[in-house]
Amino acid sequence: MKKGIFAIVFMAMGQIGFSQYSLTFCKEVSTEGTAQNASNSISTGKEGNPVKILVKGDEKLNTEGVEYRIFFVDDNGKESEISKLPQFVEPDWSFAWKKVTFYNPGTYRVKVYNDKGAYLTSANLSVKQE
């Protein structure tokens, strides 16, 4: 019985101590942090296609900076890092976004890290040629 109670308390403490984060690709972000026209697939042409990368915390970001690391994913699933985009944020913000233009077709993986280098979340974006 005591072991069961200890396990429940331990799991509850783990949930309180760790925030959940999400990553969304969209055309616009509202002032409340809501993604507009969200999609994990876009088309691009010679002009490229700008996308906003929205990272949200379940409560707050709890960091003074985020870094968006963009990887190209080849047909074998191998990642090649192509860009690092740092962004200063306020710890009490619940979301942040970065505008990025994709020019070439393929699969991209965006990973987000906090200012201490800890992984927060990631998502894939499929870019198709128009």
Residue, then its C-alpha position, 0 to 999 in steps of 0.5 A: m500500500k505504501k509503495g503504491i502511494f509513494a509511486i502516485v506522489f512521485m508521478a504527480m511531482g514529476q508532472i508538476g516539475f516538467s512543462q509540456y511544449s508543442l511545436t506548430f507550423c502556421k501562416e499567422v499567430s494571434t496575439e493570444g498564441t493561437a496558430q492560424n492555418a496550421s499545417n505540417s505540409i506546405s508548397t514552395g516555389k522560386e519565391g519560397n514560402p514563409v512559415k511561422i514556427l510556433v512553440k508553446g508551453d503548457e503554462k510558461l516557457n520558463t526560459e530566457g531564450v529558445e533556439y530553433r534548430i532546423f534539420f533537413v531529413d534525407d530519404n534514409g532518415k538522416e538529419s543534417e543541421i542547416s540552421k540555428l535560430p536563437q530568440f530571446v524570450e521572457p520566462d513568463w511568456s507562454f509562447a514564441w514564434k519565428k518566421v522562416t522561409f523554406y525554398n527547397p522541397g523535402t522533409y525538415r525537422v525543427k527541434v527547439y531547445n531552451d537557453k540551457g540547451a535542454y530539448l523542449t519539443s520538435a516537429n516535422l514539416s514536409v515541403k513540396q515543390e509547386 
